């Protein structure tokens, strides 16, 4: 495990990303492993030459590209001719029928990253970009602070890329996410604390060992991968923007980058500009952004997480302020739901659309339902709900609420008795709903 040297590879095309810039004050920085402005203490993000992008891309060139996030390479902060491509991206945009009917919506779509490659969450997008950039910058050891999905992705894609990997997770993480990291044979540090404590430790480790932490010193590059969720939706809608999006909020990065992705497609002439409303979803047990939104604050007060939705349980969200700004200026909303509503959201999506999502997706569906019931989503709007992870990773959240199989003898009469019993239970359930 060695400290990084600052090196880059180049392609025949002129690079489209030019420098890092602070979100507050516009202070410019070189394209190194940096993430915080030394003058304003605000996050750094990647700046692009949009004229250069416009000269390189068109709808046709994108459509002719690989069936992965790398069809949008001109919009991503990498120079390599051979970025790490494990088939990440181009996940289904499902036109909802039964869920839409249940909620009274006419134009509902589900962006389903529960089937993303290789580890069944949207984190595969950001890690593919971050580790490609890490290799360009000379890192040989990569790491992350994670609530589970990011650890899965970092370990898997590091294995594919031949990078040493050491990841940090809270010690109370769901079993599926722990197994889904260990299988790739990284070093896994289970920290006795919540995500925010894990993240603070990782900052110290990064400063001491010089590793490439995808969501710390590589964060400006890493976060750009989330833009591809915006790019894909616009392309899959026939090169049009939706009217309304509903997405989960953890750090706030995903939410803000989908917005940035839409804006970049507008800037480069790939889609027509239009107003898109942005609504965000949090669990009540960790809802610092939702609380700030409801109370009219422009600052986020950190909280201690206490929710089953561990994948979005970030008590001190780095991009919370920017998520608030986007929700307000787009006439969107930020709502929170209880753990019980999250479980119902998971079940509702599964039984209507056949999509098994983890707790972050259950939160998003539950908030979608809540917004519809409050009259905050127009039934005629083209609404896209983002499902960011697979339910197989968080089975503990629902296993007490989905019943048991009917055990029978290998005889027809045993089957028939069980079938009648099942139908009777179904009728009783419906009677309770009607009452």
C-alpha positions in Angstrom: 0.0 0.0 0.0 1.7 3.2 -1.2 0.9 6.9 -1.1 -0.3 8.4 -4.4 1.7 10.4 -6.8 -0.1 13.0 -8.8 0.1 11.7 -12.4 -2.4 11.7 -15.3 -3.0 9.8 -18.5 -4.5 11.5 -21.5 -6.5 10.7 -24.6 -6.4 12.0 -28.1 -9.3 14.3 -27.3 -8.9 17.5 -25.3 -9.9 17.0 -21.7 -13.3 18.6 -20.9 -12.7 19.0 -17.2 -10.4 21.9 -16.4 -10.0 22.5 -12.6 -11.6 22.1 -9.2 -13.6 25.0 -7.9 -15.1 25.8 -4.5 -18.9 25.9 -4.4 -18.6 29.1 -2.3 -16.4 31.9 -3.6 -15.3 30.2 -6.9 -11.8 29.6 -5.7 -9.9 27.5 -8.3 -7.7 24.5 -7.5 -5.7 22.1 -9.6 -7.1 18.7 -10.6 -5.6 16.8 -7.6 -7.0 14.8 -4.7 -8.5 17.7 -2.9 -12.1 18.1 -1.6 -12.3 21.2 0.7 -11.5 24.9 -0.1 -8.8 26.2 2.2 -10.3 29.7 2.0 -14.0 29.2 2.3 -14.1 25.7 3.8 -16.8 24.8 1.2 -16.8 21.6 -0.9 -14.8 21.5 -4.2 -16.4 20.3 -7.4 -15.2 19.7 -10.9 -15.5 22.5 -13.5 -15.9 21.7 -17.2 -15.4 23.4 -20.6 -18.9 23.1 -22.0 -17.8 24.4 -25.4 -15.3 21.5 -25.6 -18.1 19.0 -24.6 -20.5 20.5 -27.1 -17.8 20.0 -29.9 -17.4 16.3 -28.9 -20.9 15.0 -28.3 -24.3 14.8 -29.8 -27.3 12.6 -29.2 -26.0 10.3 -32.0 -22.5 9.9 -30.5 -23.9 9.1 -27.1 -26.4 6.6 -28.4 -23.5 4.9 -30.3 -21.4 4.7 -27.2 -21.0 1.8 -24.7 -24.1 0.5 -22.9 -22.8 1.9 -19.6 -22.1 5.2 -17.9 -19.1 5.7 -20.2 -21.4 6.7 -23.1 -21.3 10.0 -21.1 -17.5 10.1 -20.7 -17.1 13.7 -22.0 -19.2 14.8 -19.0 -17.1 12.9 -16.5 -13.7 13.8 -14.9 -11.5 11.2 -16.4 -8.8 11.2 -19.1 -8.1 7.5 -19.5 -8.8 5.9 -22.8 -9.8 2.8 -20.9 -11.9 3.8 -17.9 -13.0 1.1 -15.5 -16.1 -0.4 -17.2 -17.9 -3.2 -15.4 -21.2 -2.6 -17.2 -22.3 0.0 -14.7 -25.3 2.1 -15.7 -28.1 2.1 -18.3 -30.4 0.6 -15.8 -34.1 0.3 -16.6 -36.4 3.3 -16.5 -39.7 1.4 -15.8 -43.0 2.9 -16.8 -45.1 2.2 -13.7 -48.7 1.0 -14.2 -49.9 -0.7 -11.0 -48.1 1.5 -8.5 -49.2 4.6 -10.5 -52.8 3.4 -10.5 -52.6 2.7 -6.7 -51.3 6.3 -6.1 -53.5 8.0 -8.7 -50.7 9.0 -11.0 -50.7 8.9 -14.8 -47.1 9.3 -15.7 -44.9 7.6 -13.1 -41.5 6.1 -13.9 -39.1 4.1 -11.7 -35.4 4.5 -12.3 -34.3 1.1 -11.1 -30.7 1.0 -9.9 -31.5 -2.0 -7.7 -30.2 -4.0 -10.7 -27.1 -1.9 -11.3 -23.8 -3.7 -12.0 -21.8 -5.1 -10.3 -23.2 -4.7 -6.8 -26.8 -3.7 -7.2 -26.8 -0.1 -6.2 -26.2 3.4 -7.6 -22.8 3.5 -5.8 -21.4 1.5 -8.7 -21.6 4.6 -10.8 -19.7 6.9 -8.4 -17.1 4.3 -7.6 -16.4 3.5 -11.3 -15.6 7.2 -11.8 -13.7 7.6 -8.6 -11.4 4.6 -9.0 -10.7 5.5 -12.7 -9.6 8.9 -11.5 -7.7 7.3 -8.5 -5.6 5.3 -11.0 -4.9 8.4 -13.1 -3.7 10.2 -10.0 -1.4 7.3 -9.1 -3.2 5.8 -6.1 -2.6 2.1 -5.4 -4.7 1.8 -2.3 -8.4 2.9 -2.2 -10.8 3.2 0.6 -14.1 4.6 1.8 -16.4 5.3 4.7 -19.6 3.5 4.1 -23.1 2.6 5.3 -22.8 -0.5 3.1 -23.5 0.0 -0.5 -20.4 2.1 -1.1 -18.2 -0.5 0.6 -19.7 -3.2 -1.7 -18.9 -1.1 -4.8 -15.5 0.0 -3.7 -14.4 -3.6 -2.8 -15.8 -5.1 -6.0 -14.5 -2.5 -8.5 -11.1 -2.3 -6.7 -10.8 -6.1 -7.2 -11.6 -5.7 -10.9 -9.1 -2.9 -11.2 -6.3 -4.6 -9.2 -6.2 -2.0 -6.5 -5.6 -2.7 -2.8 -8.7 -1.9 -0.8 -9.5 -1.2 2.8 -13.0 -0.1 3.7 -14.6 1.2 6.9 -18.2 0.5 8.0 -20.3 0.9 11.2 -20.1 -2.4 13.2 -23.9 -2.8 13.2 -24.4 -2.9 9.5 -26.8 -5.4 7.9 -25.4 -8.8 7.3 -26.1 -8.8 3.5 -24.0 -5.7 3.1 -21.1 -7.0 5.2 -21.1 -10.3 3.2 -21.4 -8.3 0.0 -18.1 -6.6 0.9 -16.1 -9.4 2.4 -16.6 -11.6 -0.7 -14.2 -9.4 -2.7 -11.4 -9.9 0.0 -10.7 -6.3 0.9 -9.6 -5.3 4.4 -12.8 -4.4 6.3 -12.7 -2.3 9.4 -16.0 -2.5 11.4 -16.0 0.6 13.6 -18.0 0.8 16.9 -19.9 4.0 16.0 -22.3 5.5 13.5 -21.4 6.7 9.9 -20.4 10.2 11.0 -17.9 8.7 13.4 -16.6 6.3 10.8 -16.2 9.2 8.4 -14.2 11.3 10.9 -11.9 8.4 11.5 -11.4 8.0 7.7 -10.4 11.6 7.4 -7.6 10.9 9.9 -6.5 7.7 8.1 -6.5 9.5 4.8 -4.3 12.3 6.0 -1.9 9.8 7.7 -1.6 7.2 5.0 -2.2 9.0 1.8 -4.8 6.5 0.5 -7.5 7.4 -2.1 -10.7 7.7 -0.1 -13.5 7.8 -2.8 -15.8 9.9 -0.7 -13.2 12.1 1.0 -10.1 13.3 -0.9 -11.5 11.9 -4.2 -15.0 13.2 -3.5 -15.2 15.9 -6.3 -14.6 13.2 -8.9 -16.6 10.5 -7.2 -19.7 12.6 -6.8 -19.8 13.3 -10.6 -20.8 9.7 -11.3 -24.2 10.5 -9.9 -24.9 12.8 -12.8 -25.3 9.8 -15.0 -28.6 9.1 -13.2 -29.8 12.4 -14.7 -28.3 11.8 -18.1 -29.9 8.3 -18.4 -33.4 9.5 -17.4 -33.3 12.3 -20.0 -32.1 9.9 -22.7 -34.6 7.2 -21.8 -37.5 9.7 -21.8 -36.6 10.4 -25.5 -34.2 13.3 -24.8 -36.6 15.1 -22.6 -36.5 16.2 -18.9 -39.2 15.0 -16.5 -41.5 17.3 -14.6 -40.7 16.0 -11.2 -38.1 13.8 -9.5 -38.2 12.1 -6.1 -34.9 10.9 -4.8 -33.4 9.8 -1.4 -31.3 12.1 0.6 -28.3 11.0 2.6 -25.4 13.4 2.2 -27.4 15.2 -0.5 -24.8 14.6 -3.2 -26.9 12.3 -5.4 -29.8 14.7 -5.3 -27.6 17.7 -6.3 -25.8 15.8 -9.0 -28.9 14.7 -10.8 -29.8 18.4 -10.9 -26.4 19.2 -12.3 -26.7 16.4 -14.9 -30.0 17.9 -16.2 -28.4 21.4 -16.3 -25.4 20.1 -18.3 -27.6 18.5 -20.9 -29.4 21.8 -21.3 -26.1 23.7 -21.5 -24.8 21.5 -24.3 -28.0 21.5 -26.3 -28.9 17.8 -25.8 -32.3 18.6 -24.2 -34.6 21.6 -24.1 -34.7 23.5 -20.9 -37.7 23.2 -18.7 -38.7 23.5 -15.0 -38.1 20.2 -13.1 -39.3 20.0 -9.5 -36.9 18.2 -7.1 -38.3 16.4 -4.0 -36.2 14.6 -1.5 -36.9 11.7 0.9 -35.5 11.0 4.4 -36.2 8.7 7.3 -37.6 10.4 10.4 -34.9 8.8 12.4 -32.3 10.7 10.4 -33.9 13.7 8.8 -31.7 16.8 9.3 -32.4 18.1 5.7 -36.1 17.5 5.9 -36.3 19.2 9.3 -34.4 22.3 8.0 -36.7 22.4 5.0 -39.9 22.2 7.1 -38.6 24.9 9.5 -37.5 27.3 6.7 -33.8 27.1 7.7 -30.9 27.5 5.3 -28.6 25.5 7.5 -28.7 21.8 8.6 -28.4 20.9 12.2 -26.6 17.5 12.7 -28.5 14.6 14.3 -27.7 11.2 15.7 -29.2 8.6 13.3 -31.8 6.1 14.6 -33.5 4.4 11.7 -33.7 1.1 9.8 -32.7 3.1 6.7 -29.0 2.7 7.4 -27.9 3.4 3.9 -29.2 7.0 4.1 -28.5 7.5 7.8 -26.0 10.4 7.6 -26.5 12.7 10.5 -24.2 15.5 9.2 -24.9 15.7 5.4 -22.1 17.4 3.5 -24.4 18.7 0.7 -27.5 19.4 2.9 -27.4 23.1 2.3 -27.2 22.6 -1.5 -30.1 20.1 -1.5 -32.2 22.6 0.4 -31.5 25.3 -2.2 -32.4 23.0 -5.1 -35.7 21.9 -3.5 -36.7 25.4 -2.8 -35.7 27.0 -6.1 -37.4 24.2 -8.1 -40.7 24.4 -6.0 -40.0 20.9 -4.7 -40.4 19.4 -1.3 -38.3 17.4 1.3 -40.3 15.0 3.4 -39.5 12.3 6.0 -41.3 9.1 6.9 -41.3 6.7 9.8 -39.6 3.3 9.8 -43.1 1.6 9.6 -43.8 3.7 6.5 -40.5 2.7 5.0 -41.3 -1.0 5.4 -44.7 -0.4 3.8 -42.9 1.5 0.9 -40.7 -1.5 0.3 -43.7 -3.9 0.2 -45.8 -1.5 -1.9 -43.1 -1.3 -4.6 -42.6 -5.1 -4.6 -46.2 -6.1 -4.8 -47.1 -3.6 -7.5 -44.1 -3.5 -9.7 -42.0 -6.6 -8.8 -39.1 -4.5 -7.7 -37.5 -5.4 -4.3 -35.7 -2.3 -3.0 -33.7 -1.7 0.2 -34.7 0.7 2.9 -33.5 3.8 1.0 -35.9 2.9 -1.8 -38.7 2.2 0.7 -38.1 5.7 2.1 -38.4 7.2 -1.4 -41.6 5.3 -2.3 -43.1 6.2 1.1 -42.3 9.9 0.6 -43.8 9.7 -3.0 -47.0 8.3 -1.5 -47.0 11.0 1.2 -46.5 13.8 -1.3 -49.3 12.5 -3.6 -51.7 12.3 -0.6 -50.8 15.8 0.3 -51.6 17.1 -3.2 -47.9 18.0 -3.8 -47.5 15.9 -7.0 -49.7 16.7 -10.0 -51.2 13.4 -11.4 -50.4 14.6 -14.9 -46.7 15.3 -14.2 -44.1 13.0 -15.6 -42.6 11.9 -12.3 -39.4 9.8 -11.9 -38.7 8.1 -8.6 -35.2 6.9 -8.0 -34.6 3.5 -6.5 -31.0 3.3 -5.5 -30.4 -0.2 -4.1 -31.5 -3.8 -3.9 -33.7 -5.3 -1.1 -31.5 -8.4 -0.8 -29.0 -6.2 1.1 -31.5 -5.2 3.9 -33.6 -8.3 4.4 -33.7 -7.7 8.2 -35.9 -4.7 7.6 -38.8 -6.6 6.3 -38.5 -10.3 7.3 -40.9 -9.9 10.2 -43.6 -8.3 8.1 -44.0 -10.5 5.1 -45.4 -13.8 6.5 -44.2 -17.4 6.1 -44.6 -20.0 3.5 -47.5 -22.5 3.9 -46.0 -25.9 4.8 -48.0 -28.8 3.4 -47.8 -32.5 3.0 -47.1 -33.8 -0.5 -50.8 -34.6 -1.0 -53.6 -32.8 -2.9 -55.9 -32.5 0.0 -53.2 -30.9 2.1 -52.6 -28.4 -0.6 -56.3 -27.6 -1.0 -56.8 -27.0 2.8 -53.8 -24.7 2.7 -55.1 -22.8 -0.3 -58.5 -22.2 1.3 -56.7 -21.1 4.5 -54.7 -18.7 2.4 -57.7 -17.3 0.6 -59.5 -16.8 3.9 -56.6 -14.8 5.3 -56.5 -12.7 2.1 -60.3 -11.9 2.5 -59.7 -10.9 6.1 -56.9 -8.6 5.1 -59.0 -6.9 2.5 -61.9 -6.5 5.0 -59.5 -4.8 7.4 -58.3 -2.4 4.6 -62.0 -1.6 3.7 -62.8 -0.9 7.4 
